[in-house]
Amino acid sequence: MKIFTIILFFSFSIGFSQTAEYGKLTKKSEYKNYITKIGDTLKVGDTLTIGIPTSDLGFTYISQGGQRVSNTLSDKKVVVDKLKTYGTKKSGYKLYAHFKGYGLIPVLIDYDTALEVGEIKNPNKKLTKEEAIAKLKEAKELLELGIITQEDYDKLKSEMTPIILN
């Protein structure tokens, strides 16, 4: 009986400790890590920031119970609680990130597509020169209003300067 329990434990651990990789999804399964289309790694427990919906009707690639999620989710932070693949051999498999929604039904994110169209903000996206300038100008205003300290401003300035000058 002990041996059966140990074998069962290891099979369960191996089955759910796998890393899925974009373009190499071959079955329905649950994963702990996912290497995305752009090469980043998404993990269970990661925090995602919801972006802008691609439709007036709500998010196209973020759904709950087969229905689009409302625009009110924009700019909210959510924690990934599952990474699961769905599909068939014939149609292909796609990975979805789950997070706790309203009620018992999880919210599903077609992660790669949602990231590509901006429904999920890319946490590793590099700032453009224009974005860095805008961020620094905003910080200067906050400094003048006394909302941030000179030290906070100087730190941000040192981070933004290389982006602005390149």
C-alpha positions, 0 to 999 in steps of 0.5 A: 500500500505504501508503494502505491501511495508513493507512486501515485504521489510522484505521478501526480507531482510529475503530471502537474510540475511540467512546463508547457511551451508555446507551439509544443502543446500536445494534450489537455493538461494542467501546468505550473509554468508556461513559456509564452509565444514571445519567450517569457515565462508565466507561472502559477501565482504570477500577477497579471494586469488587465489591459484594454478590451478589444471590443465595446462589448468587453474583452474578447480573449478574457472570458468567464463561463463562455461570456466576455468579461466586462470592460470594468476589469481594465487595469485590475491586477489578477493572480494566475491560479491555474495554467491549463490547455484546452483543445483537441488533436485536430484543432490544436491546443491552446493554453489559458491562464485562470484566475478567480472570478466572481462566483465559482466559475474561473475567468479564462485568459487566452494568454498569448492572444490577449497579450498580443492585442493588449487585453493583458499588459506585458510585464516585461515590455520595454518603455519607448523613448516617448513613454519614458519622457512622459513618465519622467514629466509626470514624476516632475509634476508629482515632485513639484506637488510634494507627492513624491520626494526628490530621492524618488524623482532622482531614482526614476530619472536615473532609470529613465535617462538611458531609455531617453538617450538611446 
